[in-house]
Amino acid sequence: MMAKEELTMFFYIGFATFLFLMPAALVGAELGSAFAAKGGGVYTWVKEAYNQKLGFLAIFLQWIQNVVWYPTVLAFAAASIAYMIGRPELALNGTFVGVFSIGIYWFATWITFKGTDIVSKISSQGFLIGTVLPGIAVILLAAIWLAEGHPLEFLNIPAEQHSLVHETQGRIHPRLIPGINGMGDIAFLAGILLLFAGVEVHAVHAQELSIRRNNSLPPSSSRH
């Protein structure tokens, strides 16, 4: 989805990172630490600021989004697995997608019952295997592509893609800042923000992270 935006993807990612992700993460970390003794989390924050009913509404909305989000992501994963094993027709097979999604969901539930230590290990290893290593591979493949003399395709964007290019003295140049031509472009930006949603969920573990950090430091560092 992002690759289709050519160079304007850097604007979208930068916008979401600096105006949403970082503020949300900092606020979540602050509130998670401040209310750590009460369990932390969106419910506690909203309840303490307003009332119990609004706290319940906040945590309900945070939960209900997963009812939609998890099946969507698991269906995407099922389709990816189907292509990986050379059976792309399975991506459109409802039985395969359903069984795969339910199986992974229950597996994740079983892992969660094992405790936060195992979950944190899987999360860190999953981040390395699923994000860092593929990212390094993509960068290396791009470097090989350029070293072999292939062109940079984002320098040859068709002129009819007005949101991705602009014209200067009769020449077409790729845009760094996207052209906002309607609600569709704004909705796309909202979708990018959604990619970073949920960072506040980790704030409920602020106290645990603080304890583990202090236990891992030498005595002189812990006192400071």
C-alpha positions, -999 to 999 in steps of 0.1 A, spaced: 0 0 0 28 24 9 50 15 -21 24 28 -45 28 63 -30 64 66 -43 84 93 -26 53 107 -8 54 77 15 81 95 35 57 124 41 30 101 53 53 80 75 69 112 89 36 128 96 23 97 114 55 92 134 61 128 146 25 139 150 9 107 163 32 78 172 57 97 193 32 118 212 9 88 218 39 67 230 51 94 253 17 101 268 11 63 272 44 59 290 37 89 313 2 78 322 12 41 324 39 50 350 16 75 369 -11 49 373 10 18 375 -2 11 411 -38 10 398 -30 -13 369 -26 15 343 -43 13 309 -69 33 291 -97 23 315 -79 37 345 -68 69 328 -102 78 315 -120 67 348 -97 89 369 -101 119 346 -138 116 340 -159 88 355 -163 50 355 -188 49 326 -166 68 303 -137 46 314 -157 15 304 -166 31 271 -129 38 264 -118 2 271 -148 -12 252 -138 7 221 -102 -4 225 -114 -40 227 -140 -40 200 -115 -27 174 -97 -60 178 -129 -79 168 -124 -64 134 -87 -59 133 -75 -95 142 -96 -113 115 -84 -88 89 -47 -93 98 -51 -131 101 -68 -133 67 -39 -114 52 -15 -138 69 -34 -167 55 -33 -153 20 5 -147 24 10 -183 35 -10 -195 5 12 -176 -19 44 -187 0 35 -224 -4 27 -220 -41 -11 -224 -37 -25 -188 -44 -60 -202 -49 -62 -209 -12 -61 -172 -5 -97 -171 -18 -107 -203 0 -129 -194 29 -124 -227 47 -86 -224 46 -86 -188 57 -111 -195 85 -94 -225 99 -60 -208 97 -73 -176 114 -90 -195 142 -60 -218 147 -35 -189 150 -59 -170 173 -62 -199 197 -25 -205 195 -18 -169 205 -44 -172 233 -26 -203 246 8 -186 245 -7 -156 264 -17 -179 292 19 -189 296 28 -154 310 43 -121 299 79 -135 298 71 -158 270 50 -133 252 78 -107 254 104 -132 240 81 -141 211 74 -104 204 112 -95 204 121 -125 182 91 -119 160 102 -83 155 137 -94 145 125 -122 122 95 -105 108 106 -68 106 143 -63 109 156 -92 88 131 -86 59 139 -49 61 177 -56 58 169 -80 29 149 -54 10 176 -28 14 203 -52 2 182 -63 -28 176 -26 -37 214 -20 -35 220 -50 -58 193 -37 -82 211 -3 -84 246 -19 -86 234 -38 -117 225 -6 -134 187 -8 -132 168 25 -131 150 41 -102 114 37 -111 101 65 -89 119 89 -112 97 78 -141 62 82 -127 34 86 -153 23 122 -156 -14 113 -151 -7 104 -115 -12 139 -104 -10 132 -66 25 117 -71 41 142 -95 43 179 -102 53 197 -133 82 223 -134 91 240 -166 75 213 -186 93 185 -168 76 159 -145 91 154 -111 81 130 -83 64 147 -53 78 147 -18 47 162 -4 15 146 -17 -12 166 -35 -43 165 -14 -71 166 -39 -101 153 -18 -113 133 11 -98 102 -5 -63 115 2 -72 125 37 -87 91 43 -55 75 31 -36 96 57 -60 84 84 -52 48 73 -15 54 78 -21 68 113 -41 36 120 -9 15 113 6 31 144 -25 28 166 -23 7 197 10 19 211 -8 29 243 -17 -7 251 19 -14 262 17 12 289 0 -13 312 34 -31 315 52 1 325 57 -10 361 70 -45 350 95 -29 326 107 -5 353 112 -34 378 130 -56 352 153 -27 342 162 -19 378 169 -56 385 192 -58 354 213 -28 364 243 -30 387 238 -18 423 254 16 418 233 23 387 201 12 404 207 37 432 210 65 408 
